[in-house]
Every structure is written in C-alpha cells, then in structure tokens.
C-alpha cells in the first residue's frame, strides 16, 4: 500500500534550478508546505479566470524584495490586486528616489547608530536623510491638484505610482517600485490602515497646512469587496496569497463576510488560500488563524479547503522561491487592469446589495 510520495531523493546536483529544488527536494514539513503552495499558485491560482489578491506585511520592501520579487510577478500578470501595509509602500520608495539601503549585522550598537543618525531595521541600515528626503518628495507630490480630495487608497497609490515611476525613469534607474509597476499594470493597491505609516503621517501633516487630501476607508471596503464579487459573479474564482498576516490579511479576507453577512448576498468564500507566516494559531491572533477557522466566518469556501495551504516560514525565504518557481513554471498572464474597472465593479456590487439588502429586525 502506498500512503503518498516515496521519500527517496537523489543527491543534489551542481546545476539545480529553483523549480527543481522545490519539486524534488522540498519533501517534508514546511518545505513540503512551500512546495504545495508553489504548485497551488501555479497550477490553479494562475488560471485565466482566477483573480489573485496578494497581501504584504512585515518589512519586505526594505530588503529589496519589492523590486526583486513582487515587481516581476506584477509584470507577469500574476498579481491582480494588492493589500499592503503603508510601511512596505513607503520604504519601497527610497531606492526609486536614488537612495541606498545597506545590509549589516543585527548586533550593532543602536545608541551609536542613533548618534550617527542611522536608522536600523534588524540587519538593514540607512541614513536618516533617506527618510527626510523621501518625506519631502511625498509632500511635494501629495500637494498636487489630483490629490486634493478624499481618495480611496487605491486612487492615492495610483497617482503616487505615476510620480514614482516618472522619477525612476528620469533618474535612469533599473530599480522599479511596487507602486510604479502597479501603476503601469493597472493593479490597484490598498492599505488597510492608511494612517499607520509614514505616508499617512505626511498626509496628516499636509492637512494641518490646509491640504484637502483625505482617506476614504469606506471606498476601500466597497472597492475591495467589489473586486471579489466581480471575480465570482463573472464565472471565475478568487484567490488570496497572504504574505505575513496582520491587518492586510483581515482586510482581504473580510471581503467575503462583507458580501454575505453585511450585504446579504449569497456567496461561499474565497476559492484559494495560501499564507506564508511565522505566526502560531494557538495564540488566538488573526495572523496565525487557519483557513479552517476562516471557514466559520465565511471567508473561505469550505468546499475548497484542500486548496488552502499555510506554510510556516519566513516570508523573505518563501517569497523569492515562490516567485522564481512561478516565473519558471507559468507563462505570463494578461493584466486584468482592475484599477480601471473599479467603477463598473462597484456599480455591479451596489445593484446586488440594493436588491438583497437585509431588513433590520429587533435584536
């Protein structure tokens, strides 16, 4: 009787590709979960009728993985929409403005770094001037006329991405930011907690100086829900790739309870779920919550639990491996350009909500 794949790998050769490393040597424990995640992403989540949402938390972009891993996935049409912490988007700007970040030991004298005006993110360091000059760029851009109203974070990031991409081209940089690539590809980028980042801090300061830019969190909730609703009602499927956890994880998953619980529209949940996390489920936090727990909230389709995978490992290990595997195993997909489709998607969601809106009763 065979219980599964026989564990009998050959010795690792000198010319091993990333894809073969994953397929032939990631055989057990979380290596096997990462292999399963890579295969699910390539074989099912990247089907033409699947809309792929990706979340980003943790300090990914300071490492350079925005340009190195996320931008290639965006270019290849493998990411259709994004929910990110504001910090990841802010720190991804630095290299696009011509600034440098450096790798160092995590065991340095932080008091001495402070005296030298050096900022540290674990084993990454950069000069405080990088922050100050990035802030100056942000304030100059955010004072432009197109920002002088309440915006969804997708609108804010789209306009900001236009300026960032123009700066990259003007400086002749090979580096490309997530926002610049998303602007080019029409990929909407949301932030679930827009005030909780340096971008939000600069927006707040500009308001004190008379600026009219403000966030529209209700628009974010409705637009993200409309994207998922549109994916499902068009005959397709919805997939989520969760890098880390935190607020972006909840924000992308709450789209289904918004459809079912709040709007009264019949739905079953996201079809595909992959999470890369180092958070444990037994502490009760959202970051470690399992797909089966999410089923109880209507976030994940219970019929699709076999297509739900959690890999417990460092995102900075898993993301470049998954990216290399996907690019080697799957041809680029046409860009869905969901940013331009937001008005039509929102109109369809609004019509369905008004038709199915639940009547309030006594509680």
ChimeraX attribute file (.defattr): number of C-alpha atoms within 10 A of each C-alpha:
attribute: neighborCount
match mode: 1-to-1
recipient: residues
	/A:1	3
	/A:2	5
	/A:3	5
	/A:4	6
	/A:5	7
	/A:6	8
	/A:7	10
	/A:8	9
	/A:9	10
	/A:10	8
	/A:11	7
	/A:12	11
	/A:13	8
	/A:14	6
	/A:15	7
	/A:16	10
	/A:17	13
	/A:18	16
	/A:19	20
	/A:20	14
	/A:21	16
	/A:22	20
	/A:23	17
	/A:24	17
	/A:25	18
	/A:26	17
	/A:27	20
	/A:28	11
	/A:29	10
	/A:30	14
	/A:31	17
	/A:32	17
	/A:33	20
	/A:34	28
	/A:35	25
	/A:36	22
	/A:37	24
	/A:38	26
	/A:39	18
	/A:40	18
	/A:41	26
	/A:42	20
	/A:43	13
	/A:44	16
	/A:45	26
	/A:46	21
	/A:47	16
	/A:48	13
	/A:49	15
	/A:50	20
	/A:51	25
	/A:52	25
	/A:53	26
	/A:54	23
	/A:55	26
	/A:56	27
	/A:57	22
	/A:58	17
	/A:59	20
	/A:60	21
	/A:61	25
	/A:62	24
	/A:63	18
	/A:64	18
	/A:65	18
	/A:66	24
	/A:67	20
	/A:68	18
	/A:69	19
	/A:70	25
	/A:71	23
	/A:72	20
	/A:73	22
	/A:74	23
	/A:75	17
	/A:76	18
	/A:77	20
	/A:78	32
	/A:79	26
	/A:80	26
	/A:81	26
	/A:82	26
	/A:83	26
	/A:84	25
	/A:85	23
	/A:86	24
	/A:87	22
	/A:88	20
	/A:89	26
	/A:90	21
	/A:91	25
	/A:92	26
	/A:93	29
	/A:94	21
	/A:95	21
	/A:96	26
	/A:97	21
	/A:98	15
	/A:99	15
	/A:100	12
	/A:101	18
	/A:102	12
	/A:103	14
	/A:104	13
	/A:105	9
	/A:106	13
	/A:107	8
	/A:108	12
	/A:109	8
	/A:110	13
	/A:111	10
	/A:112	10
	/A:113	15
	/A:114	12
	/A:115	8
	/A:116	11
	/A:117	13
	/A:118	16
	/A:119	18
	/A:120	20
	/A:121	13
	/A:122	13
	/A:123	13
	/A:124	15
	/A:125	19
	/A:126	20
	/A:127	17
	/A:128	14
	/A:129	13
	/A:130	21
	/A:131	18
	/A:132	11
	/A:133	14
	/A:134	22
	/A:135	18
	/A:136	13
	/A:137	15
	/A:138	20
	/A:139	16
	/A:140	11
	/A:141	16
	/A:142	23
	/A:143	16
	/A:144	12
	/A:145	11
	/A:146	13
	/A:147	18
	/A:148	14
	/A:149	13
	/A:150	15
	/A:151	18
	/A:152	23
	/A:153	24
	/A:154	24
	/A:155	21
	/A:156	21
	/A:157	22
	/A:158	24
	/A:159	19
	/A:160	19
	/A:161	23
	/A:162	16
	/A:163	19
	/A:164	26
	/A:165	25
	/A:166	14
	/A:167	16
	/A:168	20
	/A:169	14
	/A:170	10
	/A:171	12
	/A:172	11
	/A:173	14
	/A:174	11
	/A:175	20
	/A:176	21
	/A:177	30
	/A:178	30
	/A:179	27
	/A:180	27
	/A:181	24
	/A:182	27
	/A:183	23
	/A:184	17
	/A:185	21
	/A:186	20
	/A:187	27
	/A:188	29
	/A:189	29
	/A:190	29
	/A:191	28
	/A:192	21
	/A:193	18
	/A:194	22
	/A:195	15
	/A:196	13
	/A:197	18
	/A:198	19
	/A:199	20
	/A:200	18
	/A:201	13
	/A:202	16
	/A:203	22
	/A:204	16
	/A:205	12
	/A:206	18
	/A:207	12
	/A:208	9
	/A:209	8
	/A:210	10
	/A:211	18
	/A:212	16
	/A:213	21
	/A:214	20
	/A:215	20
	/A:216	16
	/A:217	18
	/A:218	9
	/A:219	17
	/A:220	21
	/A:221	18
	/A:222	19
	/A:223	24
	/A:224	29
	/A:225	24
	/A:226	25
	/A:227	25
	/A:228	26
	/A:229	24
	/A:230	22
	/A:231	20
	/A:232	20
	/A:233	12
	/A:234	9
	/A:235	9
	/A:236	16
	/A:237	23
	/A:238	22
	/A:239	26
	/A:240	26
	/A:241	23
	/A:242	27
	/A:243	24
	/A:244	26
	/A:245	22
	/A:246	21
	/A:247	19
	/A:248	26
	/A:249	25
	/A:250	18
	/A:251	20
	/A:252	27
	/A:253	24
	/A:254	21
	/A:255	24
	/A:256	26
	/A:257	20
	/A:258	19
	/A:259	25
	/A:260	20
	/A:261	14
	/A:262	13
	/A:263	19
	/A:264	18
	/A:265	21
	/A:266	11
	/A:267	17
	/A:268	19
	/A:269	28
	/A:270	27
	/A:271	23
	/A:272	26
	/A:273	29
	/A:274	25
	/A:275	27
	/A:276	26
	/A:277	21
	/A:278	16
	/A:279	19
	/A:280	14
	/A:281	13
	/A:282	9
	/A:283	10
	/A:284	10
	/A:285	12
	/A:286	17
	/A:287	22
	/A:288	21
	/A:289	18
	/A:290	17
	/A:291	23
	/A:292	14
	/A:293	13
	/A:294	19
	/A:295	18
	/A:296	11
	/A:297	16
	/A:298	22
	/A:299	27
	/A:300	28
	/A:301	23
	/A:302	19
	/A:303	11
	/A:304	16
	/A:305	16
	/A:306	10
	/A:307	20
	/A:308	23
	/A:309	21
	/A:310	21
	/A:311	21
	/A:312	20
	/A:313	18
	/A:314	14
	/A:315	22
	/A:316	19
	/A:317	10
	/A:318	20
	/A:319	20
	/A:320	16
	/A:321	19
	/A:322	23
	/A:323	22
	/A:324	17
	/A:325	23
	/A:326	22
	/A:327	16
	/A:328	14
	/A:329	14
	/A:330	15
	/A:331	13
	/A:332	16
	/A:333	16
	/A:334	13
	/A:335	17
	/A:336	19
	/A:337	18
	/A:338	18
	/A:339	22
	/A:340	12
	/A:341	15
	/A:342	19
	/A:343	13
	/A:344	14
	/A:345	22
	/A:346	20
	/A:347	13
	/A:348	15
	/A:349	24
	/A:350	16
	/A:351	11
	/A:352	16
	/A:353	17
	/A:354	12
	/A:355	12
	/A:356	14
	/A:357	14
	/A:358	13
	/A:359	6
	/A:360	6
	/A:361	5
	/A:362	3
	/A:363	3
